[in-house]
Amino acid sequence: MITILIADDQPLLRTGFRTVLERTGEMEVVGEAENGEQAVALARRLRPDVVLMDIRMPMLDGIEATKQLPSHKVLILTTFGLDEYIVEALRAGASGFITKDVPADELIRAVRAVAAGDALLTPTVTRQLLDQVSRRLPAVLVTDSDRLADLTEREREVLGLIAQGMNNAEIADALIVGEATVKSHVSSILLKLGLRDRVQAAIAAYELGLVKPGSG
């Protein structure tokens, strides 16, 4: 059973998401929060598998709440799609984002993916994300470019493909290696660069100069 905390200041939306998710029979909403402070407190107490986090909430917004939950898997809820707020939340450690008008089946798939430890980014969104990082967020996630020296040549190659939005299977096909080998490389990259997941890896790849806007 996948346990979920829904954090949004709109009661009707929380009820709708709860209905959709619990109807699957494999998900349980263990808590609801109407502001960021409640979200942080409930997440720490209930330890849900996934936190559905609204980006704009009273008292504490979704970005700051996400920063305070570094060990949690956070899926950001937004009304407007990718913007600077979403990018900031992803950099804060969120595993992905969905719009609030997403179809029910996509919401369910997104929660499953994040619960399984996958970052929720498509190649198109990844490229948009990198462009946003370049144009609107001058502060860098990885501040020392010399840290690239810690990566092997193959790890740099894998990092660049992650930044293009490729999953492990696609990277394995591109490099003609086994998927287990790719997983090993990804784990090593995250460890060496002190990153949380593939979302932060994609951002770091851009900020370290491995990819450019529009690449891939």
Beta strands, then each sheet from edge to edge (+ up, - down):
strand 1: 2-7
strand 2: 27-33
strand 3: 50-54
strand 4: 74-78
strand 5: 96-99
sheet 1: 2+ 1+ 3+ 4+ 5+
end
